[in-house]
């Protein structure tokens, strides 16, 4: 969680808000969403790894299930 707290948006360098969807017993984020208030981009955390690739290199089919869970929670 400490590493995730240090991340910023790669496009505008603004702070990212974290929504945790699941954690392990040690408090490490396993699934979640990082989102930038400035540019409105979202970055899923899948299996503990933040996916922060440029838009053209992102594989939406892997990210979409996480984004759907995020949307269902109304965040």
C-alpha positions as YAML, in Angstrom:
chain: A
units: angstrom
residues:
- id: 1
  name: UNK
  ca: [0.00, 0.00, 0.00]
- id: 2
  name: UNK
  ca: [2.95, 2.32, 0.65]
- id: 3
  name: UNK
  ca: [4.11, 2.05, -2.96]
- id: 4
  name: UNK
  ca: [0.63, 2.67, -4.33]
- id: 5
  name: UNK
  ca: [0.33, 5.82, -2.19]
- id: 6
  name: UNK
  ca: [3.41, 7.24, -3.95]
- id: 7
  name: UNK
  ca: [2.02, 6.86, -7.47]
- id: 8
  name: UNK
  ca: [0.82, 9.82, -9.51]
- id: 9
  name: UNK
  ca: [-0.98, 10.11, -12.82]
- id: 10
  name: UNK
  ca: [1.56, 9.50, -15.61]
- id: 11
  name: UNK
  ca: [-0.22, 12.01, -17.86]
- id: 12
  name: UNK
  ca: [-0.62, 15.09, -15.69]
- id: 13
  name: UNK
  ca: [1.37, 14.13, -12.55]
- id: 14
  name: UNK
  ca: [-1.66, 14.79, -10.31]
- id: 15
  name: UNK
  ca: [-2.41, 12.70, -7.22]
- id: 16
  name: UNK
  ca: [-4.46, 9.54, -7.63]
- id: 17
  name: UNK
  ca: [-7.39, 8.54, -5.46]
- id: 18
  name: UNK
  ca: [-7.50, 4.89, -4.43]
- id: 19
  name: UNK
  ca: [-10.59, 2.74, -4.13]
- id: 20
  name: UNK
  ca: [-9.74, -0.64, -2.61]
- id: 21
  name: UNK
  ca: [-11.86, -3.57, -3.74]
- id: 22
  name: UNK
  ca: [-9.88, -6.36, -2.05]
- id: 23
  name: UNK
  ca: [-6.81, -6.74, 0.17]
- id: 24
  name: UNK
  ca: [-4.81, -9.60, 1.60]
- id: 25
  name: UNK
  ca: [-4.40, -10.18, 5.34]
- id: 26
  name: UNK
  ca: [-1.31, -7.96, 5.41]
- id: 27
  name: UNK
  ca: [-3.22, -4.99, 3.97]
- id: 28
  name: UNK
  ca: [-1.71, -5.20, 0.50]
- id: 29
  name: UNK
  ca: [-4.12, -4.08, -2.22]
- id: 30
  name: UNK
  ca: [-4.99, -6.99, -4.50]
- id: 31
  name: UNK
  ca: [-7.72, -5.31, -6.53]
- id: 32
  name: UNK
  ca: [-8.67, -1.69, -6.75]
- id: 33
  name: UNK
  ca: [-8.93, 1.43, -8.84]
- id: 34
  name: UNK
  ca: [-6.66, 4.45, -8.98]
- id: 35
  name: UNK
  ca: [-8.34, 7.47, -10.52]
- id: 36
  name: UNK
  ca: [-7.16, 10.94, -11.43]
- id: 37
  name: UNK
  ca: [-9.51, 13.82, -10.64]
- id: 38
  name: UNK
  ca: [-7.83, 16.08, -13.20]
- id: 39
  name: UNK
  ca: [-7.82, 14.02, -16.41]
- id: 40
  name: UNK
  ca: [-10.47, 11.48, -15.28]
- id: 41
  name: UNK
  ca: [-8.34, 8.49, -16.27]
- id: 42
  name: UNK
  ca: [-8.72, 5.31, -14.26]
- id: 43
  name: UNK
  ca: [-6.05, 2.72, -13.60]
- id: 44
  name: UNK
  ca: [-7.09, -0.68, -12.30]
- id: 45
  name: UNK
  ca: [-5.03, -2.66, -9.82]
- id: 46
  name: UNK
  ca: [-5.16, -6.32, -10.84]
- id: 47
  name: UNK
  ca: [-3.53, -9.03, -8.72]
- id: 48
  name: UNK
  ca: [-1.67, -6.30, -6.83]
- id: 49
  name: UNK
  ca: [-0.25, -4.63, -9.95]
- id: 50
  name: UNK
  ca: [-1.35, -1.12, -10.99]
- id: 51
  name: UNK
  ca: [-1.98, -1.02, -14.76]
- id: 52
  name: UNK
  ca: [-0.69, 2.41, -15.76]
- id: 53
  name: UNK
  ca: [0.32, 1.93, -19.38]
- id: 54
  name: UNK
  ca: [-0.40, 4.62, -21.97]
- id: 55
  name: UNK
  ca: [-3.91, 4.36, -23.39]
- id: 56
  name: UNK
  ca: [-2.80, 2.87, -26.70]
- id: 57
  name: UNK
  ca: [-1.03, -0.03, -24.96]
- id: 58
  name: UNK
  ca: [-3.74, -0.95, -22.49]
- id: 59
  name: UNK
  ca: [-5.70, -4.16, -22.93]
- id: 60
  name: UNK
  ca: [-9.24, -3.20, -22.04]
- id: 61
  name: UNK
  ca: [-10.47, -6.81, -22.02]
- id: 62
  name: UNK
  ca: [-8.36, -7.47, -18.91]
- id: 63
  name: UNK
  ca: [-9.29, -4.21, -17.22]
- id: 64
  name: UNK
  ca: [-13.03, -4.22, -17.91]
- id: 65
  name: UNK
  ca: [-14.09, -6.72, -15.20]
- id: 66
  name: UNK
  ca: [-12.42, -4.55, -12.54]
- id: 67
  name: UNK
  ca: [-13.94, -1.38, -13.96]
- id: 68
  name: UNK
  ca: [-17.38, -3.03, -13.94]
- id: 69
  name: UNK
  ca: [-17.05, -3.85, -10.22]
- id: 70
  name: UNK
  ca: [-15.96, -0.27, -9.57]
- id: 71
  name: UNK
  ca: [-18.99, 1.08, -11.48]
- id: 72
  name: UNK
  ca: [-21.38, -1.23, -9.62]
- id: 73
  name: UNK
  ca: [-20.21, 0.21, -6.31]
- id: 74
  name: UNK
  ca: [-21.17, 3.65, -7.54]
- id: 75
  name: UNK
  ca: [-17.70, 5.18, -7.20]
...
